[in-house]
Amino acid sequence: MATMATTGERESTRNWTFLTNHGHVLLAIARNPTARLREVAAEVGVTERAAQAIVADLEAGGYLRRTRVGRRNEYTLNPAGRFRHPAEADRQVGALLALFADDPVTDTADHRS
């Protein structure tokens, strides 16, 4: 009978995580809503261009709103947004934010224009 390898018994050659880069960017912005994209990209481990594309996706999906404040952007998150995968579509992203962010996001306004 075959047994499953446990942690430490077999090293995986594939590098993967449970959260996507979109999830990581959303969490980075939740932790620092005035962060520059350069800082978000460095925290997530993606290029600045990739971070910019992800922020555009999140904004288009209604998960965040970008506001220009002087020479910088400030982001407001929408914790009432629903997960996109059908298996989690009944859940709000605010639960994920509360799990990982230092200060839970409480703004539940609809950010879709």
C-alpha positions as CSV (number, residue, x, y, z in Angstrom):
1,M,0.0,0.0,0.0
2,A,1.4,3.4,-1.0
3,T,1.6,6.1,1.7
4,M,1.5,9.8,1.2
5,A,4.6,11.8,1.7
6,T,4.4,14.2,4.7
7,T,6.2,17.5,5.1
8,G,9.9,17.0,5.3
9,E,9.8,13.5,3.7
10,R,9.7,14.8,0.2
11,E,10.7,18.2,-1.1
12,S,8.4,19.6,-3.7
13,T,10.2,20.9,-6.8
14,R,7.3,23.2,-7.7
15,N,6.9,26.5,-6.0
16,W,3.3,27.5,-5.4
17,T,1.2,29.4,-2.8
18,F,-2.4,29.3,-1.7
19,L,-3.0,32.9,-2.7
20,T,-2.7,34.4,-6.1
21,N,-0.7,37.6,-6.9
22,H,-4.1,39.4,-7.0
23,G,-4.8,38.3,-3.5
24,H,-1.3,39.3,-2.4
25,V,-1.6,42.8,-4.0
26,L,-5.0,43.3,-2.3
27,L,-3.6,42.4,1.0
28,A,-0.5,44.6,0.6
29,I,-2.8,47.6,-0.2
30,A,-5.0,46.7,2.8
31,R,-1.9,46.9,5.0
32,N,-0.8,50.2,3.4
33,P,-3.5,52.1,1.4
34,T,-1.0,54.8,0.4
35,A,1.8,52.5,-0.7
36,R,3.5,53.2,-4.0
37,L,3.1,50.5,-6.6
38,R,6.9,50.0,-6.4
39,E,6.5,49.1,-2.8
40,V,3.5,46.8,-3.4
41,A,5.4,45.0,-6.2
42,A,8.5,44.5,-4.0
43,E,6.3,43.1,-1.2
44,V,4.5,40.7,-3.5
45,G,7.5,39.7,-5.5
46,V,6.3,40.9,-8.9
47,T,7.4,43.6,-11.3
48,E,5.9,47.1,-11.0
49,R,4.2,46.6,-14.3
50,A,2.5,43.4,-13.1
51,A,1.4,45.2,-9.9
52,Q,0.0,48.0,-12.0
53,A,-2.0,45.5,-14.1
54,I,-3.3,43.7,-11.1
55,V,-4.4,47.0,-9.5
56,A,-6.2,47.8,-12.7
57,D,-7.9,44.4,-12.6
58,L,-9.0,44.9,-9.0
59,E,-10.2,48.3,-9.7
60,A,-12.2,47.2,-12.7
61,G,-13.7,44.3,-10.6
62,G,-14.9,46.8,-7.9
63,Y,-12.5,45.5,-5.2
64,L,-10.7,48.8,-4.8
65,R,-10.9,52.4,-5.8
66,R,-7.9,54.6,-6.6
67,T,-8.0,58.3,-5.6
68,R,-5.3,60.7,-6.6
69,V,-4.0,62.6,-3.5
70,G,-1.3,65.1,-4.6
71,R,1.3,63.1,-6.5
72,R,0.3,59.8,-5.0
73,N,-2.6,57.4,-5.1
74,E,-4.6,56.4,-2.1
75,Y,-6.6,53.1,-2.3
76,T,-10.0,52.4,-0.7
77,L,-10.9,48.7,-0.5
78,N,-14.4,47.2,-0.9
79,P,-14.6,44.3,1.5
80,A,-18.2,43.6,0.3
81,G,-16.8,42.4,-3.0
82,R,-17.4,38.7,-3.7
83,F,-14.8,36.1,-4.6
84,R,-14.8,35.4,-8.3
85,H,-14.5,31.6,-8.2
86,P,-17.9,29.8,-8.1
87,A,-16.9,27.7,-5.1
88,E,-16.4,30.9,-3.0
89,A,-18.8,33.3,-4.8
90,D,-21.0,33.4,-1.7
91,R,-18.1,34.9,0.4
92,Q,-16.9,38.4,0.7
93,V,-13.2,39.4,0.3
94,G,-13.6,41.3,3.6
95,A,-13.2,37.9,5.4
96,L,-9.8,37.4,3.7
97,L,-8.8,40.9,4.5
98,A,-9.7,40.5,8.2
99,L,-7.7,37.3,8.3
100,F,-4.5,38.8,7.0
101,A,-4.6,42.6,7.4
102,D,-3.5,44.3,10.6
103,D,-6.5,46.7,10.6
104,P,-9.7,45.1,9.3
105,V,-11.3,47.1,6.5
106,T,-14.8,48.2,7.4
107,D,-15.9,50.3,4.4
108,T,-18.7,48.3,2.8
109,A,-19.8,51.0,0.3
110,D,-20.4,49.8,-3.3
111,H,-17.4,51.0,-5.3
112,R,-18.7,50.1,-8.8
113,S,-19.4,53.2,-10.9
